[in-house]
Amino acid sequence: MRAIYKIRRERKKMFDNSETIAQRVKSLRNHYNMTQDEFAAELGILQSTLSAIECGNVKPKFETLQRLGNLIDHDNLEWLLYGNTEDINTSKWDRKRFEALLDRLSEDELKFCRQWLELYVNSLKKDKK
């Protein structure tokens, strides 16, 4: 029984900070230059729900927090929930988004992107020399 109360206290403590969670959710969305519609779609929630979360009017559900954790890497959930000042690692989400974009391209478009990327990487190598 005590374990249940401890979990409830921890959950209440976590969500008492909902305004700052709201600010961090919004700053994460802005970091990726995404609209509320786009970010809400990534999270599997309605735009109106995301708006309410960002305004601090609604506390994010556990499922939403899990999806955010999947997007930003679970190591960064501490930052999202508690505002830990360590830098967040968004490379996992960047790769997922990049792969999703590539999946939408035709074979010819993929070939063009690969060639362009190879030229770009080679130009970076030349600049470093």
C-alpha positions as CSV (number, residue, x, y, z in Angstrom):
1,M,0.0,0.0,0.0
2,R,2.8,2.4,0.9
3,A,4.4,1.9,-2.5
4,I,1.2,3.1,-4.2
5,Y,1.1,6.3,-2.1
6,K,4.8,6.8,-2.9
7,I,4.2,6.5,-6.6
8,R,1.3,8.9,-6.4
9,R,3.4,11.4,-4.4
10,E,6.2,11.2,-7.0
11,R,3.7,11.6,-9.9
12,K,2.1,14.6,-8.1
13,K,5.5,16.1,-7.5
14,M,6.4,15.6,-11.2
15,F,3.3,17.2,-12.5
16,D,3.3,20.1,-9.9
17,N,6.0,21.4,-12.3
18,S,3.6,21.3,-15.2
19,E,4.2,24.9,-16.2
20,T,7.9,24.2,-16.8
21,I,7.1,21.0,-18.5
22,A,4.8,23.0,-20.8
23,Q,7.6,25.4,-21.5
24,R,10.0,22.6,-22.3
25,V,7.5,20.8,-24.6
26,K,7.1,24.1,-26.5
27,S,10.8,24.8,-26.6
28,L,11.4,21.2,-28.0
29,R,8.8,21.8,-30.7
30,N,10.4,25.2,-31.5
31,H,13.8,23.6,-31.6
32,Y,12.6,21.5,-34.6
33,N,10.8,24.4,-36.2
34,M,7.6,22.4,-36.2
35,T,4.1,23.7,-36.1
36,Q,1.7,22.5,-33.4
37,D,0.0,20.3,-36.0
38,E,3.2,18.7,-37.1
39,F,4.5,18.1,-33.5
40,A,1.1,16.8,-32.4
41,A,1.0,14.3,-35.3
42,E,4.5,13.1,-34.2
43,L,3.1,12.5,-30.7
44,G,-0.2,11.0,-31.8
45,I,-2.3,13.6,-30.1
46,L,-4.6,16.4,-31.3
47,Q,-3.2,19.9,-32.0
48,S,-5.7,21.3,-29.4
49,T,-4.3,18.9,-26.8
50,L,-0.7,20.0,-27.6
51,S,-1.8,23.6,-27.4
52,A,-3.4,23.0,-24.0
53,I,-0.2,21.2,-22.8
54,E,2.0,24.1,-24.0
55,C,-0.2,26.6,-22.2
56,G,0.0,24.6,-19.0
57,N,-3.8,24.1,-19.0
58,V,-3.5,20.3,-19.3
59,K,-1.0,17.9,-17.8
60,P,0.6,15.6,-20.4
61,K,-0.7,12.0,-20.1
62,F,1.8,9.3,-19.4
63,E,1.4,8.0,-22.9
64,T,2.3,11.4,-24.3
65,L,5.4,11.5,-22.1
66,Q,6.4,8.1,-23.3
67,R,6.1,9.2,-26.9
68,L,8.1,12.3,-26.1
69,G,10.7,10.0,-24.6
70,N,10.8,8.0,-27.7
71,L,11.3,11.1,-29.8
72,I,14.0,12.7,-27.7
73,D,15.7,9.6,-26.3
74,H,14.7,8.2,-22.9
75,D,17.9,9.6,-21.4
76,N,16.5,13.1,-21.8
77,L,13.2,12.4,-20.0
78,E,14.8,13.8,-16.8
79,W,15.3,17.1,-18.7
80,L,11.7,17.1,-19.9
81,L,10.2,16.3,-16.5
82,Y,12.5,18.0,-14.1
83,G,14.4,20.6,-16.1
84,N,17.8,19.0,-15.6
85,T,20.2,21.4,-17.2
86,E,22.2,18.9,-19.1
87,D,22.1,19.2,-22.9
88,I,19.5,17.1,-24.5
89,N,20.4,14.5,-27.1
90,T,18.1,14.8,-30.0
91,S,20.2,12.8,-32.5
92,K,17.9,9.8,-32.2
93,W,14.9,11.8,-33.3
94,D,16.8,13.5,-36.0
95,R,17.7,10.2,-37.5
96,K,14.1,9.0,-37.3
97,R,12.8,12.1,-39.0
98,F,15.5,11.8,-41.7
99,E,14.6,8.2,-42.4
100,A,10.9,9.0,-42.6
101,L,11.7,11.7,-45.1
102,L,13.8,9.3,-47.2
103,D,11.1,6.7,-47.1
104,R,8.8,9.1,-49.0
105,L,11.2,9.6,-51.9
106,S,11.2,7.8,-55.2
107,E,14.3,5.9,-56.4
108,D,15.4,8.8,-58.6
109,E,15.0,11.3,-55.8
110,L,16.9,9.0,-53.4
111,K,19.7,8.8,-56.0
112,F,19.8,12.5,-56.3
113,C,19.9,13.0,-52.5
114,R,22.7,10.5,-52.1
115,Q,24.8,12.2,-54.8
116,W,24.2,15.6,-53.3
117,L,25.0,14.4,-49.8
118,E,28.3,12.8,-51.1
119,L,29.3,16.1,-52.8
120,Y,28.4,18.0,-49.6
121,V,30.4,15.7,-47.3
122,N,33.4,15.7,-49.7
123,S,33.3,19.5,-49.8
124,L,33.4,19.6,-46.0
125,K,36.5,17.3,-46.0
126,K,38.2,19.6,-48.5
127,D,37.4,22.7,-46.3
128,K,39.0,21.0,-43.3
129,K,42.3,20.4,-45.1
